[in-house]
Amino acid sequence: MESFNRAKARLVASAPDRPGEQCFAEPASFQPIVNRLRCEGRGDCVEVCPESVFEVRRMEDADFDALPFFARLHSRAHGRKTAYTPNADACAACGLCVVACPEDALTLVRIGPSPAAR
């Protein structure tokens, strides 16, 4: 099973276009969204997330069935693996996962009020 890789996290933290709040957002104010059309379950998100938000596992049948035909073929070629976010409430919006994902399958979406609205 994958686990946090401090060296890899430091490397992606230096990306100048890293989205999010540099790990200073209130937990549960952002949510990482996985694009299942793109995710190949490589686990880079698991390795760089300091909050253990992600896990990579076999794609659930309902998610697999919702994919278009060619995306299902692509998913099968990668063992039907994909990232899930069972601990999304712990996300501090570092953006490390977005930068580390080789498939560009992750985005961060604000789900709480913006800081200016508080």
N, CA, C and O atoms as a GROMACS GRO file, in nm:
protein
  472
    1MET      N    1   0.084  -0.118   0.000
    1MET     CA    2   0.000   0.000   0.000
    1MET      C    3   0.088   0.125   0.000
    1MET      O    4   0.194   0.127   0.064
    2GLU      N    5   0.045   0.227  -0.071
    2GLU     CA    6   0.121   0.351  -0.077
    2GLU      C    7   0.114   0.423   0.056
    2GLU      O    8   0.021   0.402   0.135
    3SER      N    9   0.213   0.509   0.080
    3SER     CA   10   0.210   0.590   0.201
    3SER      C   11   0.277   0.723   0.172
    3SER      O   12   0.333   0.743   0.064
    4PHE      N   13   0.271   0.814   0.267
    4PHE     CA   14   0.324   0.948   0.250
    4PHE      C   15   0.472   0.945   0.217
    4PHE      O   16   0.550   0.876   0.283
    5ASN      N   17   0.510   1.019   0.114
    5ASN     CA   18   0.648   1.027   0.069
    5ASN      C   19   0.693   1.173   0.084
    5ASN      O   20   0.664   1.257  -0.001
    6ARG      N   21   0.763   1.202   0.192
    6ARG     CA   22   0.802   1.339   0.225
    6ARG      C   23   0.887   1.403   0.115
    6ARG      O   24   0.867   1.520   0.084
    7ALA      N   25   0.980   1.330   0.057
    7ALA     CA   26   1.066   1.386  -0.048
    7ALA      C   27   0.984   1.424  -0.171
    7ALA      O   28   1.006   1.530  -0.230
    8LYS      N   29   0.891   1.340  -0.210
    8LYS     CA   30   0.807   1.369  -0.326
    8LYS      C   31   0.716   1.488  -0.296
    8LYS      O   32   0.694   1.572  -0.384
    9ALA      N   33   0.664   1.496  -0.175
    9ALA     CA   34   0.578   1.609  -0.137
    9ALA      C   35   0.656   1.740  -0.142
    9ALA      O   36   0.603   1.841  -0.189
   10ARG      N   37   0.780   1.740  -0.097
   10ARG     CA   38   0.862   1.861  -0.104
   10ARG      C   39   0.888   1.903  -0.248
   10ARG      O   40   0.887   2.022  -0.280
   11LEU      N   41   0.910   1.805  -0.333
   11LEU     CA   42   0.936   1.834  -0.474
   11LEU      C   43   0.815   1.901  -0.539
   11LEU      O   44   0.831   2.003  -0.606
   12VAL      N   45   0.696   1.846  -0.520
   12VAL     CA   46   0.578   1.905  -0.584
   12VAL      C   47   0.537   2.035  -0.516
   12VAL      O   48   0.468   2.117  -0.578
   13ALA      N   49   0.576   2.055  -0.391
   13ALA     CA   50   0.542   2.180  -0.322
   13ALA      C   51   0.608   2.300  -0.386
   13ALA      O   52   0.562   2.413  -0.368
   14SER      N   53   0.715   2.279  -0.460
   14SER     CA   54   0.786   2.390  -0.523
   14SER      C   55   0.724   2.432  -0.656
   14SER      O   56   0.772   2.526  -0.719
   15ALA      N   57   0.618   2.365  -0.700
   15ALA     CA   58   0.553   2.400  -0.826
   15ALA      C   59   0.494   2.541  -0.817
   15ALA      O   60   0.415   2.568  -0.727
   16PRO      N   61   0.531   2.630  -0.908
   16PRO     CA   62   0.483   2.768  -0.900
   16PRO      C   63   0.333   2.784  -0.925
   16PRO      O   64   0.274   2.883  -0.881
   17ASP      N   65   0.272   2.690  -0.993
   17ASP     CA   66   0.130   2.700  -1.025
   17ASP      C   67   0.042   2.612  -0.937
   17ASP      O   68  -0.069   2.576  -0.976
   18ARG      N   69   0.092   2.577  -0.819
   18ARG     CA   70   0.018   2.491  -0.728
   18ARG      C   71  -0.110   2.560  -0.683
   18ARG      O   72  -0.105   2.672  -0.631
   19PRO      N   73  -0.225   2.494  -0.702
   19PRO     CA   74  -0.352   2.555  -0.659
   19PRO      C   75  -0.375   2.538  -0.510
   19PRO      O   76  -0.295   2.474  -0.441
   20GLY      N   77  -0.482   2.595  -0.462
   20GLY     CA   78  -0.521   2.576  -0.322
   20GLY      C   79  -0.474   2.686  -0.232
   20GLY      O   80  -0.450   2.799  -0.275
   21GLU      N   81  -0.460   2.653  -0.105
   21GLU     CA   82  -0.430   2.750  -0.001
   21GLU      C   83  -0.298   2.720   0.069
   21GLU      O   84  -0.280   2.758   0.184
   22GLN      N   85  -0.205   2.652   0.000
   22GLN     CA   86  -0.073   2.623   0.058
   22GLN      C   87  -0.084   2.551   0.193
   22GLN      O   88  -0.001   2.573   0.281
   23CYS      N   89  -0.183   2.467   0.208
   23CYS     CA   90  -0.205   2.385   0.328
   23CYS      C   91  -0.257   2.464   0.448
   23CYS      O   92  -0.252   2.415   0.561
   24PHE      N   93  -0.308   2.583   0.425
   24PHE     CA   94  -0.358   2.664   0.536
   24PHE      C   95  -0.509   2.681   0.536
   24PHE      O   96  -0.561   2.760   0.615
   25ALA      N   97  -0.580   2.609   0.451
   25ALA     CA   98  -0.726   2.621   0.449
   25ALA      C   99  -0.785   2.547   0.568
   25ALA      O  100  -0.728   2.450   0.617
   26GLU      N  101  -0.900   2.593   0.611
   26GLU     CA  102  -0.973   2.520   0.715
   26GLU      C  103  -1.012   2.383   0.659
   26GLU      O  104  -1.056   2.374   0.544
   27PRO      N  105  -0.998   2.278   0.738
   27PRO     CA  106  -1.042   2.147   0.691
   27PRO      C  107  -1.188   2.152   0.647
   27PRO      O  108  -1.271   2.218   0.710
   28ALA      N  109  -1.218   2.083   0.540
   28ALA     CA  110  -1.352   2.071   0.482
   28ALA      C  111  -1.398   2.198   0.410
   28ALA      O  112  -1.516   2.208   0.375
   29SER      N  113  -1.309   2.294   0.387
   29SER     CA  114  -1.349   2.411   0.308
   29SER      C  115  -1.319   2.391   0.160
   29SER      O  116  -1.368   2.465   0.075
   30PHE      N  117  -1.238   2.291   0.130
   30PHE     CA  118  -1.210   2.251  -0.007
   30PHE      C  119  -1.233   2.101  -0.019
   30PHE      O  120  -1.225   2.027   0.079
   31GLN      N  121  -1.263   2.057  -0.140
   31GLN     CA  122  -1.278   1.915  -0.164
   31GLN      C  123  -1.200   1.877  -0.289
   31GLN      O  124  -1.216   1.941  -0.394
   32PRO      N  125  -1.116   1.774  -0.280
   32PRO     CA  126  -1.049   1.726  -0.400
   32PRO      C  127  -1.148   1.643  -0.483
   32PRO      O  128  -1.218   1.557  -0.430
   33ILE      N  129  -1.152   1.672  -0.613
   33ILE     CA  130  -1.242   1.601  -0.704
   33ILE      C  131  -1.159   1.515  -0.797
   33ILE      O  132  -1.065   1.564  -0.860
   34VAL      N  133  -1.193   1.387  -0.808
   34VAL     CA  134  -1.122   1.293  -0.894
   34VAL      C  135  -1.201   1.278  -1.024
   34VAL      O  136  -1.319   1.243  -1.023
   35ASN      N  137  -1.135   1.303  -1.136
   35ASN     CA  138  -1.194   1.281  -1.268
   35ASN      C  139  -1.168   1.135  -1.305
   35ASN      O  140  -1.057   1.100  -1.343
   36ARG      N  141  -1.269   1.052  -1.295
   36ARG     CA  142  -1.254   0.909  -1.321
   36ARG      C  143  -1.226   0.878  -1.468
   36ARG      O  144  -1.182   0.768  -1.500
   37LEU      N  145  -1.252   0.972  -1.556
   37LEU     CA  146  -1.218   0.952  -1.698
   37LEU      C  147  -1.067   0.954  -1.718
   37LEU      O  148  -1.017   0.897  -1.814
   38ARG      N  149  -0.996   1.019  -1.627
   38ARG     CA  150  -0.851   1.036  -1.641
   38ARG      C  151  -0.769   0.953  -1.542
   38ARG      O  152  -0.660   0.908  -1.576
   39CYS      N  153  -0.820   0.933  -1.422
   39CYS     CA  154  -0.743   0.869  -1.315
   39CYS      C  155  -0.708   0.725  -1.350
   39CYS      O  156  -0.793   0.646  -1.389
   40GLU      N  157  -0.579   0.693  -1.336
   40GLU     CA  158  -0.530   0.557  -1.361
   40GLU      C  159  -0.489   0.487  -1.232
   40GLU      O  160  -0.435   0.376  -1.235
   41GLY      N  161  -0.512   0.551  -1.119
   41GLY     CA  162  -0.483   0.489  -0.990
   41GLY      C  163  -0.336   0.470  -0.962
   41GLY      O  164  -0.298   0.370  -0.900
   42ARG      N  165  -0.252   0.560  -1.007
   42ARG     CA  166  -0.107   0.546  -0.987
   42ARG      C  167  -0.064   0.572  -0.844
   42ARG      O  168   0.041   0.524  -0.802
   43GLY      N  169  -0.142   0.648  -0.769
   43GLY     CA  170  -0.115   0.666  -0.628
   43GLY      C  171  -0.027   0.784  -0.591
   43GLY      O  172   0.011   0.797  -0.475
   44ASP      N  173   0.008   0.869  -0.686
   44ASP     CA  174   0.090   0.986  -0.652
   44ASP      C  175   0.019   1.075  -0.551
   44ASP      O  176   0.084   1.134  -0.464
   45CYS      N  177  -0.113   1.085  -0.561
   45CYS     CA  178  -0.190   1.166  -0.466
   45CYS      C  179  -0.175   1.113  -0.324
   45CYS      O  180  -0.163   1.190  -0.230
   46VAL      N  181  -0.175   0.982  -0.310
   46VAL     CA  182  -0.159   0.920  -0.178
   46VAL      C  183  -0.022   0.953  -0.121
   46VAL      O  184  -0.007   0.982  -0.002
   47GLU      N  185   0.079   0.949  -0.207
   47GLU     CA  186   0.217   0.970  -0.162
   47GLU      C  187   0.245   1.113  -0.116
   47GLU      O  188   0.330   1.132  -0.029
   48VAL      N  189   0.175   1.213  -0.172
   48VAL     CA  190   0.208   1.352  -0.138
   48VAL      C  191   0.110   1.416  -0.041
   48VAL      O  192   0.137   1.525   0.009
   49CYS      N  193  -0.003   1.354  -0.014
   49CYS     CA  194  -0.104   1.416   0.071
   49CYS      C  195  -0.067   1.404   0.219
   49CYS      O  196  -0.063   1.293   0.273
   50PRO      N  197  -0.040   1.516   0.286
   50PRO     CA  198  -0.003   1.509   0.427
   50PRO      C  199  -0.122   1.481   0.519
   50PRO      O  200  -0.103   1.452   0.637
   51GLU      N  201  -0.243   1.490   0.466
   51GLU     CA  202  -0.363   1.469   0.547
   51GLU      C  203  -0.426   1.332   0.525
   51GLU      O  204  -0.532   1.304   0.582
   52SER      N  205  -0.365   1.246   0.445
   52SER     CA  206  -0.417   1.110   0.417
   52SER      C  207  -0.560   1.112   0.365
   52SER      O  208  -0.644   1.033   0.407
   53VAL      N  209  -0.586   1.203   0.273
   53VAL     CA  210  -0.720   1.219   0.215
   53VAL      C  211  -0.752   1.106   0.118
   53VAL      O  212  -0.867   1.065   0.106
   54PHE      N  213  -0.651   1.055   0.047
   54PHE     CA  214  -0.672   0.963  -0.065
   54PHE      C  215  -0.644   0.818  -0.032
   54PHE      O  216  -0.569   0.785   0.060
   55GLU      N  217  -0.709   0.732  -0.110
   55GLU     CA  218  -0.673   0.592  -0.116
   55GLU      C  219  -0.696   0.548  -0.260
   55GLU      O  220  -0.786   0.598  -0.328
   56VAL      N  221  -0.614   0.455  -0.306
   56VAL     CA  222  -0.630   0.399  -0.440
   56VAL      C  223  -0.681   0.258  -0.424
   56VAL      O  224  -0.626   0.177  -0.350
   57ARG      N  225  -0.790   0.230  -0.496
   57ARG     CA  226  -0.848   0.096  -0.489
   57ARG      C  227  -0.923   0.066  -0.618
   57ARG      O  228  -0.931   0.149  -0.709
   58ARG      N  229  -0.977  -0.052  -0.624
   58ARG     CA  230  -1.054  -0.092  -0.742
   58ARG      C  231  -1.178  -0.003  -0.753
   58ARG      O  232  -1.247   0.023  -0.654
   59MET      N  233  -1.204   0.041  -0.875
   59MET     CA  234  -1.318   0.130  -0.898
   59MET      C  235  -1.448   0.059  -0.866
   59MET      O  236  -1.470  -0.056  -0.906
   60GLU      N  237  -1.535   0.128  -0.794
   60GLU     CA  238  -1.665   0.072  -0.761
   60GLU      C  239  -1.746   0.051  -0.889
   60GLU      O  240  -1.734   0.126  -0.985
   61ASP      N  241  -1.830  -0.053  -0.887
   61ASP     CA  242  -1.906  -0.089  -1.006
   61ASP      C  243  -1.991   0.027  -1.059
   61ASP      O  244  -1.998   0.047  -1.180
   62ALA      N  245  -2.054   0.101  -0.971
   62ALA     CA  246  -2.140   0.213  -1.015
   62ALA      C  247  -2.057   0.320  -1.086
   62ALA      O  248  -2.101   0.375  -1.187
   63ASP      N  249  -1.938   0.349  -1.035
   63ASP     CA  250  -1.850   0.447  -1.100
   63ASP      C  251  -1.801   0.394  -1.235
   63ASP      O  252  -1.795   0.469  -1.333
   64PHE      N  253  -1.766   0.266  -1.238
   64PHE     CA  254  -1.719   0.204  -1.363
   64PHE      C  255  -1.830   0.205  -1.468
   64PHE      O  256  -1.806   0.240  -1.583
   65ASP      N  257  -1.949   0.167  -1.428
   65ASP     CA  258  -2.062   0.162  -1.521
   65ASP      C  259  -2.100   0.300  -1.576
   65ASP      O  260  -2.157   0.310  -1.684
   66ALA      N  261  -2.068   0.406  -1.501
   66ALA     CA  262  -2.101   0.542  -1.545
   66ALA      C  263  -2.002   0.595  -1.650
   66ALA      O  264  -2.029   0.697  -1.713
   67LEU      N  265  -1.890   0.526  -1.668
   67LEU     CA  266  -1.791   0.570  -1.765
   67LEU      C  267  -1.836   0.540  -1.908
   67LEU      O  268  -1.906   0.441  -1.931
   68PRO      N  269  -1.796   0.624  -2.004
   68PRO     CA  270  -1.820   0.591  -2.144
   68PRO      C  271  -1.742   0.465  -2.184
   68PRO      O  272  -1.650   0.424  -2.114
   69PHE      N  273  -1.779   0.406  -2.295
   69PHE     CA  274  -1.722   0.279  -2.340
   69PHE      C  275  -1.569   0.280  -2.342
   69PHE      O  276  -1.507   0.193  -2.282
   70PHE      N  277  -1.508   0.377  -2.411
   70PHE     CA  278  -1.363   0.379  -2.423
   70PHE      C  279  -1.294   0.406  -2.289
   70PHE      O  280  -1.184   0.356  -2.266
   71ALA      N  281  -1.357   0.481  -2.204
   71ALA     CA  282  -1.301   0.505  -2.070
   71ALA      C  283  -1.305   0.375  -1.988
   71ALA      O  284  -1.215   0.350  -1.908
   72ARG      N  285  -1.408   0.293  -2.007
   72ARG     CA  286  -1.412   0.162  -1.938
   72ARG      C  287  -1.298   0.073  -1.987
   72ARG      O  288  -1.236   0.003  -1.907
   73LEU      N  289  -1.271   0.075  -2.117
   73LEU     CA  290  -1.158  -0.002  -2.170
   73LEU      C  291  -1.026   0.046  -2.109
   73LEU      O  292  -0.942  -0.033  -2.067
   74HIS      N  293  -1.010   0.177  -2.104
   74HIS     CA  294  -0.891   0.236  -2.046
   74HIS      C  295  -0.878   0.197  -1.899
   74HIS      O  296  -0.768   0.163  -1.853
   75SER      N  297  -0.987   0.202  -1.826
   75SER     CA  298  -0.986   0.166  -1.685
   75SER      C  299  -0.947   0.019  -1.667
   75SER      O  300  -0.870  -0.014  -1.577
   76ARG      N  301  -1.001  -0.067  -1.751
   76ARG     CA  302  -0.964  -0.210  -1.742
   76ARG      C  303  -0.816  -0.231  -1.765
   76ARG      O  304  -0.753  -0.313  -1.699
   77ALA      N  305  -0.758  -0.155  -1.859
   77ALA     CA  306  -0.615  -0.168  -1.889
   77ALA      C  307  -0.530  -0.132  -1.767
   77ALA      O  308  -0.416  -0.177  -1.755
   78HIS      N  309  -0.585  -0.051  -1.677
   78HIS     CA  310  -0.513  -0.010  -1.557
   78HIS      C  311  -0.566  -0.080  -1.432
   78HIS      O  312  -0.550  -0.031  -1.320
   79GLY      N  313  -0.628  -0.194  -1.451
   79GLY     CA  314  -0.675  -0.274  -1.338
   79GLY      C  315  -0.794  -0.217  -1.265
   79GLY      O  316  -0.820  -0.252  -1.150
   80ARG      N  317  -0.868  -0.127  -1.330
   80ARG     CA  318  -0.985  -0.061  -1.271
   80ARG      C  319  -0.949   0.012  -1.142
   80ARG      O  320  -1.034   0.029  -1.054
   81LYS      N  321  -0.825   0.056  -1.131
   81LYS     CA  322  -0.783   0.132  -1.013
   81LYS      C  323  -0.818   0.278  -1.031
   81LYS      O  324  -0.814   0.332  -1.142
   82THR      N  325  -0.852   0.341  -0.921
   82THR     CA  326  -0.878   0.485  -0.919
   82THR      C  327  -0.858   0.536  -0.778
   82THR      O  328  -0.855   0.460  -0.682
   83ALA      N  329  -0.845   0.667  -0.768
   83ALA     CA  330  -0.832   0.730  -0.636
   83ALA      C  331  -0.971   0.763  -0.582
   83ALA      O  332  -1.061   0.804  -0.656
   84TYR      N  333  -0.986   0.743  -0.453
   84TYR     CA  334  -1.106   0.785  -0.380
   84TYR      C  335  -1.061   0.874  -0.266
   84TYR      O  336  -0.944   0.874  -0.228
   85THR      N  337  -1.155   0.951  -0.214
   85THR     CA  338  -1.123   1.048  -0.108
   85THR      C  339  -1.204   1.022   0.019
   85THR      O  340  -1.291   1.101   0.054
   86PRO      N  341  -1.175   0.911   0.087
   86PRO     CA  342  -1.254   0.879   0.207
   86PRO      C  343  -1.234   0.978   0.321
   86PRO      O  344  -1.318   0.986   0.411
   87ASN      N  345  -1.125   1.053   0.318
   87ASN     CA  346  -1.097   1.150   0.425
   87ASN      C  347  -1.099   1.293   0.369
   87ASN      O  348  -1.020   1.377   0.412
   88ALA      N  349  -1.189   1.321   0.275
   88ALA     CA  350  -1.195   1.452   0.211
   88ALA      C  351  -1.215   1.565   0.312
   88ALA      O  352  -1.170   1.677   0.287
   89ASP      N  353  -1.280   1.538   0.423
   89ASP     CA  354  -1.302   1.642   0.524
   89ASP      C  355  -1.173   1.693   0.586
   89ASP      O  356  -1.170   1.801   0.646
   90ALA      N  357  -1.065   1.617   0.572
   90ALA     CA  358  -0.937   1.657   0.629
   90ALA      C  359  -0.855   1.743   0.532
   90ALA      O  360  -0.750   1.794   0.571
   91CYS      N  361  -0.901   1.761   0.410
   91CYS     CA  362  -0.825   1.835   0.308
   91CYS      C  363  -0.800   1.979   0.353
   91CYS      O  364  -0.892   2.052   0.387
   92ALA      N  365  -0.671   2.018   0.352
   92ALA     CA  366  -0.632   2.154   0.387
   92ALA      C  367  -0.594   2.235   0.264
   92ALA      O  368  -0.535   2.343   0.275
   93ALA      N  369  -0.628   2.185   0.146
   93ALA     CA  370  -0.609   2.255   0.018
   93ALA      C  371  -0.464   2.290  -0.011
   93ALA      O  372  -0.435   2.401  -0.055
   94CYS      N  373  -0.373   2.196   0.012
   94CYS     CA  374  -0.233   2.221  -0.022
   94CYS      C  375  -0.213   2.232  -0.172
   94CYS      O  376  -0.131   2.311  -0.220
   95GLY      N  377  -0.291   2.152  -0.248
   95GLY     CA  378  -0.273   2.146  -0.391
   95GLY      C  379  -0.162   2.051  -0.433
   95GLY      O  380  -0.135   2.038  -0.553
   96LEU      N  381  -0.098   1.984  -0.339
   96LEU     CA  382   0.009   1.891  -0.373
   96LEU      C  383  -0.041   1.777  -0.460
   96LEU      O  384   0.028   1.734  -0.553
   97CYS      N  385  -0.160   1.729  -0.432
   97CYS     CA  386  -0.217   1.620  -0.510
   97CYS      C  387  -0.240   1.661  -0.655
   97CYS      O  388  -0.214   1.583  -0.747
   98VAL      N  389  -0.288   1.783  -0.675
   98VAL     CA  390  -0.316   1.832  -0.810
   98VAL      C  391  -0.188   1.838  -0.892
   98VAL      O  392  -0.186   1.796  -1.008
   99VAL      N  393  -0.081   1.888  -0.832
   99VAL     CA  394   0.047   1.900  -0.901
   99VAL      C  395   0.109   1.762  -0.925
   99VAL      O  396   0.169   1.740  -1.030
  100ALA      N  397   0.096   1.672  -0.830
  100ALA     CA  398   0.161   1.541  -0.840
  100ALA      C  399   0.092   1.446  -0.937
  100ALA      O  400   0.156   1.356  -0.990
  101CYS      N  401  -0.037   1.464  -0.963
  101CYS     CA  402  -0.112   1.369  -1.045
  101CYS      C  403  -0.062   1.370  -1.190
  101CYS      O  404  -0.074   1.472  -1.258
  102PRO      N  405  -0.007   1.259  -1.238
  102PRO     CA  406   0.045   1.256  -1.374
  102PRO      C  407  -0.063   1.257  -1.482
  102PRO      O  408  -0.034   1.282  -1.599
  103GLU      N  409  -0.186   1.229  -1.444
  103GLU     CA  410  -0.296   1.227  -1.541
  103GLU      C  411  -0.378   1.355  -1.540
  103GLU      O  412  -0.476   1.366  -1.614
  104ASP      N  413  -0.342   1.453  -1.457
  104ASP     CA  414  -0.422   1.574  -1.440
  104ASP      C  415  -0.567   1.540  -1.410
  104ASP      O  416  -0.660   1.597  -1.468
  105ALA      N  417  -0.586   1.446  -1.318
  105ALA     CA  418  -0.719   1.397  -1.286
  105ALA      C  419  -0.777   1.459  -1.158
  105ALA      O  420  -0.887   1.421  -1.117
  106LEU      N  421  -0.706   1.551  -1.096
  106LEU     CA  422  -0.752   1.608  -0.970
  106LEU      C  423  -0.770   1.759  -0.978
  106LEU      O  424  -0.691   1.829  -1.041
  107THR      N  425  -0.874   1.806  -0.913
  107THR     CA  426  -0.896   1.950  -0.897
  107THR      C  427  -0.940   1.974  -0.752
  107THR      O  428  -0.991   1.884  -0.686
  108LEU      N  429  -0.919   2.096  -0.706
  108LEU     CA  430  -0.966   2.136  -0.574
  108LEU      C  431  -1.082   2.232  -0.593
  108LEU      O  432  -1.074   2.327  -0.671
  109VAL      N  433  -1.190   2.205  -0.522
  109VAL     CA  434  -1.310   2.288  -0.532
  109VAL      C  435  -1.343   2.341  -0.393
  109VAL      O  436  -1.351   2.266  -0.296
  110ARG      N  437  -1.362   2.473  -0.385
  110ARG     CA  438  -1.400   2.534  -0.256
  110ARG      C  439  -1.545   2.495  -0.227
  110ARG      O  440  -1.632   2.512  -0.312
  111ILE      N  441  -1.570   2.443  -0.107
  111ILE     CA  442  -1.706   2.405  -0.071
  111ILE      C  443  -1.761   2.490   0.043
  111ILE      O  444  -1.880   2.486   0.072
  112GLY      N  445  -1.674   2.566   0.106
  112GLY     CA  446  -1.718   2.656   0.212
  112GLY      C  447  -1.717   2.798   0.161
  112GLY      O  448  -1.683   2.823   0.045
  113PRO      N  449  -1.755   2.891   0.244
  113PRO     CA  450  -1.752   3.031   0.202
  113PRO      C  451  -1.607   3.077   0.180
  113PRO      O  452  -1.516   3.029   0.247
  114SER      N  453  -1.587   3.169   0.088
  114SER     CA  454  -1.453   3.221   0.063
  114SER      C  455  -1.410   3.304   0.183
  114SER      O  456  -1.494   3.354   0.258
  115PRO      N  457  -1.278   3.320   0.203
  115PRO     CA  458  -1.229   3.397   0.318
  115PRO      C  459  -1.283   3.540   0.319
  115PRO      O  460  -1.305   3.596   0.426
  116ALA      N  461  -1.305   3.600   0.203
  116ALA     CA  462  -1.356   3.737   0.195
  116ALA      C  463  -1.501   3.745   0.245
  116ALA      O  464  -1.545   3.851   0.289
  117ALA      N  465  -1.574   3.633   0.239
  117ALA     CA  466  -1.714   3.631   0.280
  117ALA      C  467  -1.731   3.616   0.431
  117ALA      O  468  -1.841   3.632   0.483
  118ARG      N  469  -1.623   3.586   0.500
  118ARG     CA  470  -1.631   3.562   0.646
  118ARG      C  471  -1.628   3.689   0.724
  118ARG      O  472  -1.634   3.686   0.847
   0.00000   0.00000   0.00000
